[in-house]
Amino acid sequence: MLTESIAAMAFPVLLISVFLAPVSAPVVAEADRSRARWCGVGTTPLRPAALSRAQWVARRVRSRSLWRTDLPVLISAVILSALSLIVSFFGFIGAAALLFSPVFWLFDVAAQVGPFTPKSVRESLLAMPAGVALGAVTAGVLTGVSLIRDLALRAFSGSRNPDLLAKLEELRSSRASLTAAFEFERQRIERDLHDGAQQELVALVMRLGMLEAAATPRTAAADPDRIVRLARQAQEHAERALERLRETVREIHPRELSDLGLIAAVRELAARSALRVELTGTGDDTHLSPPTATAVYFTVSEALTNIAKHAGADSARIELRCAEAGVRVSVRDDGAGGARFDAGSGLAGLRERMRSVGGDLEILSPVGGGTEVVATAPSHPAW
């Protein structure tokens, strides 16, 4: 009865929201699911905790379940709220008029309720129990309207459960994108090993072969400096190969992240970058799970790499905020802008990586206005 009274008062807002559909439909439908939970009906909120309402609505508008579930819930909410408004207005006002009929009679005011108008003190006193009965009937009707609202919510979320189907469709798409991103990452590692450490190791083998040939007694006696020179070159190739291997391993999973935490690892990443990076790191990163910290770290790494390669900027700013509930990181530059989530791109892979831990990735990149990459995630994935 209380929720129906609130719905009756919210009728003007609901009526206006019809003209703002489909943007308003997810908001009203989610509010109705919350109302149902307060009334003891088992419903599940669809908005992930890591997403803001604006982000969730933007994603929901693009979902097909908006038309199957949210919009019908909005329309039924408007109709039932209009009914609750009429019942509440006439029922409770009529009940109050009948209940206080003797008081009105003392002030010589006839409290007319429908066709009934008390014409004596006796009739005004008899109107009091009628007022109680009318109030009880009104409360019962409002309760019935609330039950009808619950049935409508279940019906529109019913047999095929379009909300779960939409989630399943999103998970399938995310799994395909994540698989493509992992394949892209595997190819990148293979390419880095082939073009980096493998080439240095080939050169090292060649130098060692030349060193072996130069180390024969006759050749060594004729040109001892050549042995020293070849040994130094072999050592240089070995050191470069080791450094390339360390870089590749660091890009797979940096040791600083495991030993020192996310903020320290991002600080080390900023120090190694070719850009001038201004870092602001706040909060406690000890609450972050390893999958979440890893996803955020590689988001920052990829964003800095993209700035250096494509943005035409020589500086960047990182804002990293860690809390017990989750983490938010923003990487900004003042470069060329125009970054997009193209299929198969590194940014698309990063978005799927963030979604795999229950977070999300957004890009604000107007052409000529710089780029801002924003990643958010809960401290611990739902799984």
Salt bridges, closest charged atoms under 4 A:
GLU4 OE2 - ARG149 NE 2.83
GLU30 OE1 - ARG33 NE 3.01
ASP32 OD1 - ARG35 NE 2.74
ASP70 OD1 - ARG33 NH2 3.62
ASP70 OD2 - ARG60 NE 2.74
ASP150 OD1 - ARG35 NH2 2.67
ASP163 OD2 - ARG33 NH1 3.94
ASP163 OD1 - ARG60 NH2 2.58
GLU169 OE1 - ARG64 NH2 2.68
GLU170 OE2 - ARG59 NH1 3.13
GLU183 OE2 - ARG186 NH2 2.66
GLU185 OE2 - ARG188 NH2 2.58
GLU190 OE1 - ARG186 NH1 3.50
ASP192 OD2 - ARG188 NH1 2.66
ASP195 OD1 - HIS194 ND1 2.94
GLU200 OE1 - HIS237 ND1 2.98
GLU200 OE1 - ARG240 NE 3.19
GLU251 OE1 - ARG188 NH1 2.48
ASP259 OD2 - ARG255 NE 3.13
GLU268 OE2 - ARG272 NH1 3.92
GLU278 OE2 - ARG317 NH1 2.41
ASP284 OD2 - HIS287 NE2 3.43
ASP314 OD2 - ARG276 NH1 3.49
GLU319 OE2 - ARG317 NE 3.06
GLU319 OE2 - ARG332 NH2 2.63
GLU352 OE2 - ARG355 NH1 3.75
ASP360 OD2 - ARG59 NH2 2.85
ASP360 OD1 - ARG355 NE 3.28
